[in-house]
Amino acid sequence: MSTAYLPGYECQVGEDAVEHSQKKLNSTLADFSYVPSERLQKLASTEAETLTYRCTCGFQIISSELLSPPILPARLTYCMRNNFAPVSLRTDRFPVANVRIQDAMENVIVSLRSLGSAHAAVENLTSCKFVSSWDEKEVFVTLSYSDSVSDSAEWLAHFSPLLELFSITSLTARFQKSSLSLGREEKCVNDKIVVRGVEISYKKPEDAFCHPNKHTMSKALDWLITRIESIESESPTLLEMYCGSGAHTIPLSKCSVISKILCVELDQRLVDYCNGNIASNGVQDKVWCIKGDAGKVSSRLMRRRVSGPPENSTSPLDIIPTFNALLVDPPRSGLDASVKKLAMSGEFEDMFYVSCGREALKEDLKVLCQFFEVESLCVTDLFPRTDSVETLVHLRKKK
């Protein structure tokens, strides 16, 4: 069998992934040469952590004779884009995906190859996405079609017996704002992660962003908890922006010294999941999640800082009267200007910034470091064998 090719990845299977991890983290740390070296940390990947780590990945599905150059004999193959062109993986498995996903990949593509091109499961098929839980107990498969599925009954008849045979949690066809589905009706991933000996349970939407690497996620949570332990307040309170379904919120509420957390998320669906996770983990007496735009919430809290809360306020924003710390995990584009203004309002002694956007972080720190100093900065290997890193920054208000 051919060795798998990783289109778009800097370090291929068989190359030294540990050395690659070290080099890219060193390169990232060089961006922060103004930070004293004793405050810098890198958490490079081990060899084992550079393979079978991804819990979400997607591929085009193309007949191999249509590739450039063509691959014969013709058969359906998984591809990824590299320089805007589809490139075959050369095998039916993707070595950086976890084993649960690799098994599903192989079973699905072999099943599709057994059908003719006019079969409803193959006709108009363009791509496939796989999502698994961190513990690999569940796997969700989504097949995308450029046009409607020509024969729903034929599609369902083919995949129905395979769902249990392949141990797939849910299998969905998506096309023209419609879908067919088999398996679990609620498209959510039930997951668990152990943080400092404490089991954390999550529900998260199958199609929403989630941390793709459980190794990096665990390292980031441990780093955050360690840094929070250095906060000088005895019962620190935390404001968290961009909280999603609570991937940081729940572990921090159960495993750190934080006494109360107010978290903010724009997507109502994620707010609902976060509140469900708060309840299922038994922390509803210390954590509240509300729907809100980070910029608008920041402006509202700035007004409160100047004028105090409105009289007889029933707003969830006033549940916690003051905050000791701010946690942000913004999109790759970085922080909203209003969030940066709030951060520097004087209310927060400590700020924690989780970033996957290297350039945006550098620009944000130019602003934030007028008011804060970098207490600790850690870089982790977000996607081993690629150029992607996750940077964790603990900022403390200047004296």
C-alpha positions as CSV (number, residue, x, y, z in Angstrom):
1,M,0.0,0.0,0.0
2,S,1.2,3.5,-0.8
3,T,2.4,5.8,1.9
4,A,-0.2,8.4,2.7
5,Y,0.5,11.9,1.4
6,L,-0.6,15.0,3.5
7,P,-1.5,17.7,1.0
8,G,-0.7,21.2,2.4
9,Y,1.3,19.8,5.3
10,E,4.9,20.9,5.8
11,C,6.1,17.6,7.4
12,Q,5.1,14.4,5.7
13,V,4.8,10.9,7.2
14,G,8.3,9.5,7.7
15,E,9.9,12.9,8.3
16,D,11.0,14.2,11.7
17,A,7.8,15.7,13.1
18,V,9.4,16.4,16.5
19,E,12.1,18.5,15.0
20,H,9.5,20.3,12.8
21,S,7.4,21.0,16.0
22,Q,10.4,22.4,17.8
23,K,11.4,24.7,14.9
24,K,8.0,26.2,14.3
25,L,7.5,26.9,18.0
26,N,10.9,28.5,18.2
27,S,10.0,30.6,15.2
28,T,6.8,31.8,16.9
29,L,8.6,32.6,20.2
30,A,11.0,34.8,18.2
31,D,8.0,37.1,17.6
32,F,8.1,37.9,21.3
33,S,11.7,38.7,21.9
34,Y,10.7,41.6,24.0
35,V,9.4,39.2,26.7
36,P,12.0,38.0,29.2
37,S,13.1,34.5,28.3
38,E,12.1,33.1,31.7
39,R,8.5,34.0,30.9
40,L,8.4,32.1,27.6
41,Q,7.4,28.5,27.3
42,K,6.9,26.0,24.4
43,L,5.1,22.7,24.5
44,A,6.3,20.8,21.5
45,S,4.6,17.6,20.3
46,T,6.0,14.2,20.9
47,E,6.3,11.8,18.0
48,A,3.1,10.0,19.0
49,E,1.2,13.3,19.2
50,T,2.0,14.2,15.6
51,L,-0.2,11.4,14.2
52,T,-3.8,10.2,14.9
53,Y,-4.6,13.4,16.7
54,R,-7.3,15.2,14.6
55,C,-10.9,14.8,15.6
56,T,-12.3,16.7,12.6
57,C,-11.3,16.7,9.0
58,G,-12.9,17.0,5.6
59,F,-12.0,15.8,2.0
60,Q,-13.1,16.1,-1.5
61,I,-14.1,12.9,-3.1
62,I,-13.1,12.7,-6.8
63,S,-12.7,10.0,-9.4
64,S,-9.0,9.6,-9.7
65,E,-8.8,9.8,-13.5
66,L,-10.0,13.4,-13.2
67,L,-6.9,14.4,-11.2
68,S,-3.9,16.1,-12.7
69,P,-2.0,13.9,-13.4
70,P,-4.7,11.2,-13.6
71,I,-4.4,8.1,-11.4
72,L,-5.4,4.8,-13.1
73,P,-7.3,2.6,-12.7
74,A,-10.0,5.1,-12.1
75,R,-11.7,4.9,-8.6
76,L,-13.1,7.3,-6.0
77,T,-10.4,8.8,-3.9
78,Y,-10.1,11.2,-1.0
79,C,-8.4,14.5,-1.9
80,M,-7.3,17.8,-0.2
81,R,-6.6,21.1,-1.9
82,N,-3.1,22.3,-2.2
83,N,-2.4,25.5,-4.2
84,F,-6.1,25.4,-5.1
85,A,-5.9,22.0,-6.8
86,P,-7.2,18.7,-5.5
87,V,-4.4,16.3,-4.5
88,S,-5.0,12.7,-3.6
89,L,-4.2,11.3,-0.2
90,R,-3.0,8.1,-2.1
91,T,-4.6,5.9,0.6
92,D,-8.0,5.5,2.2
93,R,-6.7,6.6,5.6
94,F,-5.5,10.0,6.8
95,P,-2.7,9.3,9.3
96,V,-3.1,12.6,11.3
97,A,-6.8,11.8,11.9
98,N,-7.6,9.7,14.9
99,V,-8.1,6.0,14.4
100,R,-11.9,6.2,14.8
101,I,-12.1,8.6,11.8
102,Q,-9.6,6.6,9.8
103,D,-11.7,3.5,10.2
104,A,-14.8,5.4,9.1
105,M,-12.9,6.9,6.1
106,E,-11.9,3.5,4.9
107,N,-15.3,1.9,5.3
108,V,-17.2,4.7,3.6
109,I,-14.9,5.0,0.5
110,V,-14.8,1.2,0.0
111,S,-18.6,1.2,0.3
112,L,-19.0,4.0,-2.3
113,R,-16.6,2.2,-4.7
114,S,-18.9,-0.8,-4.8
115,L,-21.6,1.3,-6.4
116,G,-22.0,2.6,-10.0
117,S,-21.5,6.3,-10.8
118,A,-25.3,6.6,-11.3
119,H,-26.2,5.3,-7.8
120,A,-27.8,7.9,-5.6
121,A,-25.0,7.7,-3.0
122,V,-22.4,8.5,-5.6
123,E,-24.1,10.8,-8.2
124,N,-23.3,14.5,-7.5
125,L,-21.1,13.6,-4.5
126,T,-18.4,16.2,-3.9
127,S,-17.0,15.9,-0.4
128,C,-17.1,14.2,3.0
129,K,-16.5,15.5,6.5
130,F,-15.7,13.4,9.6
131,V,-16.1,14.5,13.2
132,S,-15.4,12.4,16.3
133,S,-15.5,12.9,20.0
134,W,-12.1,13.4,21.7
135,D,-12.5,10.0,23.4
136,E,-13.2,8.5,19.9
137,K,-16.4,6.8,21.1
138,E,-18.5,8.6,18.5
139,V,-18.0,9.5,14.9
140,F,-20.2,11.6,12.6
141,V,-20.0,11.4,8.8
142,T,-21.5,14.1,6.4
143,L,-21.6,13.5,2.7
144,S,-22.1,16.7,0.6
145,Y,-23.8,16.7,-2.8
146,S,-23.7,19.4,-5.5
147,D,-27.3,18.7,-6.4
148,S,-30.2,16.8,-4.8
149,V,-29.8,13.1,-4.0
150,S,-31.4,11.6,-7.0
151,D,-33.2,8.7,-5.1
152,S,-33.6,9.1,-1.4
153,A,-34.9,5.6,-0.9
154,E,-31.8,4.2,-2.7
155,W,-29.5,6.3,-0.6
156,L,-31.1,5.2,2.6
157,A,-31.3,1.5,1.6
158,H,-27.5,1.5,0.9
159,F,-26.3,3.2,4.1
160,S,-28.9,1.9,6.6
161,P,-27.3,-1.6,7.1
162,L,-23.8,0.0,7.1
163,L,-24.4,2.4,10.0
164,E,-24.3,-0.3,12.6
165,L,-21.8,-2.4,10.8
166,F,-19.3,0.5,10.7
167,S,-20.3,1.8,14.2
168,I,-21.1,5.2,12.8
169,T,-23.0,7.5,15.2
170,S,-24.7,9.5,12.5
171,L,-24.5,9.7,8.7
172,T,-25.9,12.6,6.8
173,A,-26.3,13.7,3.2
174,R,-26.4,17.5,2.7
175,F,-27.6,19.0,-0.6
176,Q,-29.4,22.2,-1.7
177,K,-30.4,23.4,1.9
178,S,-31.8,20.0,2.6
179,S,-30.6,16.7,4.0
180,L,-31.1,13.0,4.6
181,S,-29.9,11.4,7.9
182,L,-29.4,8.1,9.6
183,G,-28.5,7.4,13.2
184,R,-28.7,9.9,16.1
185,E,-31.3,12.5,15.6
186,E,-29.6,15.2,17.7
187,K,-26.5,16.1,15.8
188,C,-24.3,16.7,18.8
189,V,-21.1,15.1,20.0
190,N,-21.2,13.7,23.6
191,D,-17.6,14.0,24.9
192,K,-15.5,13.7,28.0
193,I,-12.1,15.0,28.9
194,V,-10.2,14.5,32.2
195,V,-8.5,17.6,33.6
196,R,-6.3,17.2,36.6
197,G,-8.1,14.0,37.6
198,V,-11.6,15.6,37.2
199,E,-13.9,14.3,34.4
200,I,-15.6,17.0,32.4
201,S,-18.5,16.1,30.2
202,Y,-19.6,18.1,27.1
203,K,-22.2,18.3,24.5
204,K,-21.3,20.2,21.4
205,P,-22.9,20.6,18.0
206,E,-21.4,18.2,15.4
207,D,-21.1,21.0,12.8
208,A,-19.7,23.8,15.1
209,F,-16.1,24.6,15.6
210,C,-14.4,22.5,18.3
211,H,-10.8,22.1,19.3
212,P,-9.4,19.7,16.8
213,N,-6.5,18.3,18.9
214,K,-7.2,16.8,22.3
215,H,-3.5,16.8,23.2
216,T,-3.1,20.5,22.7
217,M,-6.5,21.2,24.4
218,S,-5.4,19.3,27.5
219,K,-2.1,21.2,27.6
220,A,-3.8,24.6,27.1
221,L,-6.3,23.9,30.0
222,D,-3.5,22.8,32.3
223,W,-1.5,26.0,31.5
224,L,-4.6,28.2,32.0
225,I,-5.4,26.6,35.4
226,T,-1.7,27.0,36.5
227,R,-1.7,30.7,35.5
228,I,-5.1,31.4,37.2
229,E,-3.7,29.9,40.4
230,S,-1.2,32.9,40.4
231,I,-4.0,35.5,40.5
232,E,-3.6,37.5,43.7
233,S,-7.3,37.7,44.6
234,E,-8.5,35.0,47.0
235,S,-11.9,34.5,45.1
236,P,-11.3,35.7,41.6
237,T,-14.1,36.3,39.2
238,L,-13.8,35.8,35.5
239,L,-15.4,37.4,32.4
240,E,-15.0,35.1,29.4
241,M,-15.6,36.3,25.8
242,Y,-16.2,34.1,22.8
243,C,-16.9,31.1,25.0
244,G,-18.5,28.7,22.4
245,S,-20.1,25.7,24.1
246,G,-17.9,26.0,27.2
247,A,-14.7,24.2,26.3
248,H,-12.7,26.5,28.6
249,T,-15.5,27.5,30.9
250,I,-16.4,24.2,32.4
251,P,-12.9,23.0,33.2
252,L,-12.0,26.4,34.7
253,S,-15.1,26.3,36.9
254,K,-14.4,22.8,38.2
255,C,-10.6,22.7,38.4
256,S,-9.4,26.3,39.2
257,V,-9.7,28.8,42.0
258,I,-12.2,30.9,40.0
259,S,-15.3,31.6,42.2
260,K,-17.7,33.0,39.5
261,I,-17.7,33.1,35.7
262,L,-19.8,35.1,33.3
263,C,-19.3,33.9,29.7
264,V,-20.5,35.6,26.5
265,E,-21.2,34.0,23.1
266,L,-22.9,35.4,20.0
267,D,-24.3,32.2,18.6
268,Q,-27.6,31.3,20.5
269,R,-27.2,27.7,19.6
270,L,-23.8,27.6,21.4
271,V,-25.2,29.5,24.3
272,D,-27.9,26.9,24.7
273,Y,-25.2,24.1,24.6
274,C,-23.0,25.9,27.0
275,N,-25.9,26.4,29.5
276,G,-26.6,22.7,29.1
277,N,-23.0,21.8,29.9
278,I,-23.0,24.1,32.9
279,A,-26.1,22.3,34.3
280,S,-24.8,18.8,33.5
281,N,-21.5,19.5,35.3
282,G,-23.2,20.9,38.3
283,V,-21.7,24.4,38.2
284,Q,-24.8,26.5,37.6
285,D,-24.3,28.2,41.0
286,K,-21.0,29.8,39.8
287,V,-21.3,30.1,36.0
288,W,-23.7,32.0,33.8
289,C,-23.6,32.1,29.9
290,I,-25.4,34.8,28.0
291,K,-25.9,35.7,24.3
292,G,-24.1,38.8,23.2
293,D,-21.8,40.4,20.8
294,A,-18.4,40.8,22.4
295,G,-18.0,44.4,21.2
296,K,-21.5,45.5,22.4
297,V,-21.1,43.7,25.7
298,S,-17.7,45.4,26.2
299,S,-19.3,48.8,25.5
300,R,-22.1,48.1,28.0
301,L,-19.6,47.1,30.7
302,M,-17.5,50.2,30.1
303,R,-20.6,52.3,30.8
304,R,-21.2,50.3,33.9
305,R,-17.7,51.0,35.1
306,V,-18.2,54.7,34.7
307,S,-21.8,55.1,35.9
308,G,-22.4,51.9,37.9
309,P,-25.1,49.4,37.0
310,P,-28.6,50.7,36.1
311,E,-30.8,51.0,39.1
312,N,-32.8,47.7,39.8
313,S,-31.0,46.1,36.9
314,T,-32.1,42.5,36.0
315,S,-29.6,42.2,33.2
316,P,-27.5,39.0,33.3
317,L,-24.5,41.3,32.7
318,D,-24.9,42.6,36.3
319,I,-24.9,39.2,38.0
320,I,-21.2,39.7,38.9
321,P,-20.6,43.3,39.9
322,T,-16.8,43.3,39.2
323,F,-14.3,41.1,37.5
324,N,-10.7,40.2,38.4
325,A,-9.8,38.6,35.2
326,L,-10.7,38.5,31.5
327,L,-10.4,35.4,29.2
328,V,-10.6,35.8,25.4
329,D,-10.4,33.2,22.7
330,P,-11.3,35.3,19.6
331,P,-11.5,34.3,16.0
332,R,-8.3,34.3,13.9
333,S,-8.8,38.0,13.1
334,G,-8.3,39.0,16.7
335,L,-10.0,41.1,19.2
336,D,-12.8,43.7,18.6
337,A,-11.6,47.2,19.4
338,S,-14.2,47.5,22.1
339,V,-12.9,44.4,23.9
340,K,-9.4,45.8,23.9
341,K,-10.8,49.1,25.3
342,L,-12.6,47.2,28.1
343,A,-9.5,45.1,28.9
344,M,-7.6,48.3,29.5
345,S,-10.4,50.0,31.5
346,G,-8.6,49.2,34.8
347,E,-11.1,46.6,36.0
348,F,-9.0,43.6,35.2
349,E,-5.8,42.8,37.1
350,D,-5.2,39.7,34.8
351,M,-6.1,38.9,31.2
352,F,-5.7,35.5,29.4
353,Y,-5.6,35.4,25.6
354,V,-5.9,32.2,23.7
355,S,-4.9,32.7,20.0
356,C,-4.7,30.7,16.8
357,G,-4.1,33.9,14.8
358,R,-0.4,34.6,15.0
359,E,-0.4,38.0,13.2
360,A,-3.6,39.3,14.9
361,L,-2.2,38.4,18.3
362,K,1.0,40.4,17.6
363,E,-1.1,43.5,16.7
364,D,-3.4,43.1,19.7
365,L,-0.4,42.8,22.1
366,K,1.0,46.1,20.7
367,V,-2.1,47.8,22.1
368,L,-2.6,45.7,25.2
369,C,1.0,46.0,26.4
370,Q,0.5,49.7,26.8
371,F,-1.5,48.7,29.9
372,F,-0.4,45.2,30.7
373,E,2.9,43.3,30.8
374,V,3.3,39.7,29.6
375,E,3.5,37.6,32.7
376,S,3.7,34.3,30.8
377,L,3.5,33.2,27.2
378,C,3.3,29.6,26.0
379,V,3.2,28.3,22.4
380,T,1.7,24.9,21.6
381,D,1.5,22.7,18.5
382,L,-2.1,23.2,17.3
383,F,-1.8,21.1,14.1
384,P,1.4,19.0,14.2
385,R,3.1,18.7,10.8
386,T,1.6,22.1,9.7
387,D,2.6,25.7,10.4
388,S,-0.3,26.2,12.8
389,V,0.3,27.0,16.5
390,E,-1.8,28.1,19.4
391,T,-0.4,30.8,21.6
392,L,-1.5,31.3,25.3
393,V,-0.8,34.6,26.9
394,H,-1.1,35.7,30.6
395,L,-1.1,39.5,30.8
396,R,-1.0,41.3,34.2
397,K,-1.8,45.0,34.8
398,K,1.3,47.1,35.1
399,K,2.0,48.5,38.6
